Structure formats: structure tokens, C-alpha cells
């Protein structure tokens, strides 16, 4: 199969204990699956990838999408490293998509601002505000680590109407939304190099622990 015939996108979501994988040609063939692997994520990720990919093979992929966080530090790092390695070896684009953006896209029929909050360590919150559009998603307030008090004040002073979404577990289920967002970027002509895919941790746990 030549490069011009490649037509599949692969989504990898490891930013929570739940691994999510998705593959589609954005026409008729679409598959996704989740596994609650917990601490065994690093042990089983590559095996699950190999098994899930079949009957397609690596040469069928035109691009990869990966969750860049926020979420689990270890899980996000494993996903980013795996996706970067694959994209480099296959010489295909890699789109790093926000975990919160993927959750927001599951509400793509809403026409108001979506405010998302997700628990972080040390009683803080990962937060973001997005505006959904037909051909993608706009970050009105970029993914940020905040205290609950600062977030409450931010929403209190927000000028537009919004829907508040509290993100909990089961993030792997949003892997298809992740892949759809990457495909929209692909359709716009964007071809992100694997080296551009960087994780979002909010704050490095080692640095924070050393305070």
C-alpha cells in the first residue's frame, strides 16, 4: 500500500487508568475499545495496540492522535512516548489533543461555552473553557491548574453563558472524540510533526513534592 492510499487514523488515550484505543477510516470502518488496566497500563499497552490494530497494519495509518493530558502523569507520559515513537518510525503526523477538549467534544451539539473541571492532586483542579464549532474546538480558557477558589471566581465573573462539566473517571471512553478532533485538524491541512507532541501535566509532581 502506498502513502497516498493510507486512510486510517489511530487514537491512543492513556491519561487515566482506562486505556482507550480507536481506529477509523472516517467512512464506514470504525472500532474503539477500552480496558481498565490501572497500574498495568505500561505492561500491556503495546500488546493491546498490536491486537487491536488487526486486521489493519501499521502501514494503513495516515496519522495518530494521542491524549496529551491533563490526567495521570505516568499514563500520559507513556501514551505520548509510545505515540511519538510510532509516528516517527512510520513517518506520519501526530496530533496531541487535550484530554479536556476530547471530553468537551462529546457535547458537540451544544452551542454555548463548555467549562470543564477535573480533580488534580493537592486539592486543585484542572480547568478549561471551550467553544465548540462545526469544524473543531476553540480554547477560550486554556487548560490550567487552579485552586477551587480561583476557578469558582473565574466562573462567577465569566461574561458568557456556559455549561459546567465535571470530568471524573472513564476518560478512555473519549478516545473516539480525540480521534475526531485530530481528523478535523487533518482536514484543515495540518500535519503535526511527532516532535511537536508534548504532554500537559499542569505541574511536575517531582517539583511540586520538593516544595
Secondary structure, DSSP 8 states (H G I E B T S, - for coil): --GGG--EEEEEE-SSSEEEEEEE-SSS-EEEEEEE-GGGHHHHHHHHHHHHHTTS-GGGEEEEEEE--SS-HHHHHHHHHHHHHHHHHHT-EEEEE-HHHHHHHTTTT--SEEEEEEE-STTEEEEEEEEEETTEEEEEEEEEEEEHHHHHHHHHT-SS-EEEEEE-S-GGGGHHHHHHHHHHHHHTT----GGG-----SS-HHHHHT-
